[in-house]
Amino acid sequence: MTQHKATVLLALLVVLLCSINQVSGHFRSGTISWTPRSLSQSNLIDFEVSIGFQYSAYTPYPQIGQNYSFQSQFNYGYNGDSDTIILFINFIDPQTDIASGVFKTSYTYPAKPNAYIAYNQDKSRWSALLNNANQPWRISTQVVIGATVTDKTAATAPYASPVTNILPIVPVGNIPMLYIELITFINSYDQVNFDLADPDLMGGPSNSNPPGISLDGAGVLVWDASQVPIGYYSIQLVVKDSISWTTVDFILNVFKEQGGLKCDSSCKNANAFCNFGTDCQGCNPGLSNPCIFNNGPYFTSPTPGEVSTVTFTAGKMNTLQVGAADANPFGISILSSPLPMGALWLPGGGGNPAFFTLQWAPTMFDIGTYVVSMGLRDDGGWYIG
């Protein structure tokens, strides 16, 4: 029997239906990818919409493995057709008030070769943003019917969109030269290119990427974060090849770098930045110096290497293990972009050292390539992404 494979790129790669409250500004991140069902059904398109949103916008709060109505429409870009986005929740981080999930849907376009713009657009972005606060958001992709590519075996295959993903909120220090790499997969064996999205792609004329930010040809975001106020900034990038494109929208959290010294977790002002032990109050009296250095968490074995390709087999349960450690006595949590439909991080694993397990049993309909980005946060408030 032939085993069919579903591939994941790692960036380092009873159904309960509940509803969102009418909370303004719950959107945090999003991207769309699409694949024709087959060469003979090239106008039947399977979409995957990944969205990160405000965890506390929901009542009751979302739970891992549940289906939630995002109360926003996914528009197919033809004949006015759309569907309500029902997210399968596959990641929650209450500390950063983030939940994320994926919506899978299919649509049959006219068979004649043509191009359409599929999108999700709504109001409004987060009010805490230092750019684009309370503005509409839009994520979109160009669907090209009838396009084909030649795969590595010289066979003709249907063209599929670029695939990318990133953490909904990426924490970054306010350092002079900030570099963030966007991991992307394309099946066209073409040159992948990257652009900063224009205001219309982002949702309207009042939207913009932060001033001074740039993007090199390899998909690396470059920014002098030392010259901007501390806070949250929305970013949208365009990933494209010679046939089509898709957008990815996310947030950068610029925080103040202060030398890595923080008050011990036993202190009344635990995790506060400090220079001397006397800056920390009400700490464990057994500590000789409660102002401790924190290099932050880091990945360990058996974590795959940065920008690794991991192959999962359709029709069986697959697991991926991630290890982490911290030089200081802090617990560690995993951070994640939205996962493929049905994939979940198993509960637990947040000690030090820590081990996290991603579990997924893909079906034949899940065969394809996905990008998963991961990060770490320790209880001292330090991140790696």
N, C-alpha and C positions, 0 to 999 in steps of 0.2 A: 504493500500500500504506500502510495506517495504521501509524504508529509509536507504540508503546506506551511510556509513560514510567514510570520508577521515580524517586521523589523522595527526596533526602537532605537533612535539616536539619542544618546545621553549627553547633555551639555554639562560638563564639568571640566550631558546630553543630558406575599401581599404587598403591592406597590403603594407607597404612601405619596400622595400628590398634595403638596401644600402650596400656598400662594405668598408672594411677596407683599408686604405692606406698601402703601404708596409713599415710599421714602425717597426724597430727592437726593441724587448724587450717589447712588449705590454702585455704579459702574466703576471698576478698577482697571480691567485689562481685557483684551480680546484679540482673536485672530480666526481666520476661516481657511480651510483647505477643502479641496474637492477632487474626486476621482471618477471617471466614467466606469459604469458597471462592467463593461467588457468592450472588446473591439467591435463586436457586432451590435452592441447597445451603447454606442458612444454618446448618444443623446440622453441616456438615463444617468443622471449625475448623483453620486453619493457625496453629501456634504458632512463635514465635521466642524462645528463651531465651538471654540474654547473660550470661556468667559470667567474672569475673576471679579468678585463683587464684595460688597460690604456684608460681613457675616451677621451683624446685629440688625440689618434691615429686615430680617425675616422673623415672623412669629407664627408658630414656634421656631426656634433656631434650627437651621438645617442640620441634618445628620448625614454622616458618611453612608453612601449607598442609596440614598433617597432620590426621588425625582421631584424637582421643584419647578414651578412655573416662574420664569423670569419676568413675566408680564411685559414682554417686548416682542416685536415681530421680526422674523427672519424673512426678508423679501428676496424672491428668486430673480427679480429683474425682468420678468416676462408676464404680460397680460394682467399685471396687478396682483399676482398670486403671492401669498405669504402664509406662514404658519407661526403660531406662538412658540417661543423658545422654551422647551422643557429641559432643564439641566439635570443630568445625572451627577450628583455631588460626589466628588472623589478626593477633595482635599479641604481641610478646615484648620485654621490657625486663629483661635480666639484672641490670642495676645496681640496680634497685628490686625484683628478684626477683618480677616480675609477668609472667604470660602471660594471655591472654584469648582467648575464642572464642565461637562461637554454635552452638546446637543447634536444628535445624528439625525439626518433627514435625507430624503431622496426626492428628485424631481425630474420629470420627463420634459425636455425641451423639444421644439420642432427638430426634425432630423436634418434639415438643411444646414450646412455649415454656417455658423454665425457666432457672434460674441455677445455676451450679456454681463451685466454687473449685478452680482448678488451681494446683499448687504444687510447689516443690522444698524439702524439709526434710531436714537431716542434721546430723551433728556433725563437727567443732566449729569455732567461730570461732578466730581467731588468738590464741595465748597471750600475745602482746605487747600486746594491746589494754588500754587503761586502763579501759575499760568492756566488759563482755560477754566477757572473756577465757575461752576454752574452753567457751563456751555454744553450744547448738545454733543454727543459722541457719535461716531460712525466708524465701523470696521467693514471692509469690503474686499471683494476679489473679482477678477475678470474670468468668466467662464467661457471657454472657447470650445465650441462643438465641432467635432470632426478632425481635430488635430491629432497627429500621430508622431511617434518617435521610433527610432531604431535602438533596441536594447543591446546589451553586451553580447548577446548571442546572434546578433544581426537579424533578429526577428522584429516584425512591426508590432508595436504596442500602443495603446491609447495614451495620449498625453494627459498628465495630471498636474495639478497646480503645485507651486512651491509650498513646502511645509516648514513651519517654524513655530517656536514657542519660547516663552521666557517667564520668569517669576512675575506675578502681578505687581508686586512692589519690590524693586531692587534697591537694597540699602547700599549707599556709597559715602565714603568720607569726603570732606570738602578739601580735596587735595588738588594741587596745581594741574596735573595732567591725569585725567580719568579716562580709562579705556574699558569699554564693555563690548564683548564680542557676541554677535547674534549668530546662533547656530541654525543652519538651514539645509534642507534636502530638496533637490530637484531631480525629476526622472528624465529630463530632456537631454542630459549629458551636455548641457549648454553652459555658457558662462553666466553665473548668477551675479546680479547687480543689486545695489541698495541705494535708496534715496530717502531723504527726509520728506514726509508727507506734506502736501500743501493744505491750506485751511479747509478747502472744500472736501478733501478726502477725510480730514479729521472731524468734520461735522458741521462746518459753517465758517463764515468769514471772520469771526472773532477768535477762532482757534489758531494756535501757532505752537511750534516747537520752541523750547527755551532759547533765548538769544545766546549766540556764541557757540552753540553746539554744532558739530559737524560729523560726517560719516565718510570713512574712507572706502575704497573700492572692495575691500575684503569683508565689509560688514562690521567694522569696528567703530563703535561710537566714541568720539573724542570730545572732551569737554574740560575746560579749566573751571572745576567746581569750587575753587578757592575764591572766585570772583562773584559768586552769587549768594543770596541769602539762604540760610539754612531752611529746609522745608521740603515740600513735595512738588514735583514737576511731572506733568504728563508728556509723554513722548509717543510719536507715531512714525514708524518706518515703513517703507515700501520695499518688498522683496520681489524681484522680477527676473525673468529670463527673456529670450527673444520672442516668446509666444504669449505669455500671460504674466500676471502679478497678483500679489495679495498683500494686505497690510497687517501690521502687528502693533497694538496699542498697549502701553504699560506705563508705570509710574516709577520715577527715581526719587528715593528718599535721601536727600543730602543731609548728613548729620556732621557734627563738629568732631574732628579728630583731636583728642587731648592726651596723647602719649600713652594710652593704654592702662592708666591707673584708675581703679575704681574701688569704692568701699566694699568690704566683705559682705556677703549675704546675711550675716548675723546682725548687721548694724541697722539702726532705725532708718538711716538714709542709705540703705543697701543699694549698690550699683551706681551711686552718685560719683561723678568724677572727683578725684582728689589729687593732692600733691604730697600731703603728709598724713600720718596716722591721726593727728589731731583734727583733721578735717572730717573724720568719721565719728558719728555719735552713737552711743548705746550699743557698742559692739560686744562680742564675746570677750570677757576679761582675760581669757587664756591666750588671746592673740597678741603677739609682740608688736605687730604692725598690721592693722586692719586695712591699710591702703595698699592694695596688692596689684601686681602687674598682670594684665590679661592680654595674651596674644590672640585670643579668640579661638573658636573651634576649627578643626581641620578634618578632612576626610582621611580614612584609613582603609586598609584591606578589610573586606573583599570588594570595596567600591571599584567599579570599572574606571579606567583612566579617563582623563578629560577628553571630551569629544569622542566617545567610544560608540561603536555599533554593537548592539546586543540583539540576538535573534531569538524570538519567541515562536513556539510551535502552535498552530491553530488546532483546536479540538482537545487540548489538555491544559491542566493548570501549570503555569510557569511562575517562578519566583525570581526576584532580583534582590540581592542583599547589599546594603550600604553600611559601611562602618564609619564611626566618627569618634574623636577624642578631643580633650581640652586639657591644657597644662594646669589649669586652675580647677578647683573643686566645684564646677558648675555643671548642672544638668544640660543636656543638649536636645534640641528639637530639629526635625527635618523641615525644610521649606521646599515647596514644589510648585512647578507650573501645573496647569490642568493636565490630567492624564487622559489616555485613550479611553473610549467607552468601555466600562466594565472593570478597568484597572483600579486598584485601591492600595493605599498604604495601610498595612495591618496595624492595629493599635499597639501601644507600648514601644519600648526601645529607647526611651529618653533618658538613660542614665549617663554615666561617664566612666569608662568608654560606653558608647552607644551603638546599637545595631538596629537598622530599620529594614523592613521587608516590603517590597512592592510585589503584589500578587495580581496575576491576570490570566484568564482563560479565554484567549481570543477565539472568535468563530471564523468560519470561512468568509463571512462578510466583513471581517476586520483586517483582512490581508492588505498590507500596505506598509508605509513608513511613517513614523511618528517622531516628534522631537519632544523630549522631556528634559526640562532644566531643573536643577536641584541646588539648594543652598542649606546652610546650617545657621542656627541661632543658639547661643548659650544663655543661661539664666542670668549672666552678668551683663546681658544686653549687647553682646558682640556678635557680628555676623560674618559669614563668608558665603559668596554666591557665585 
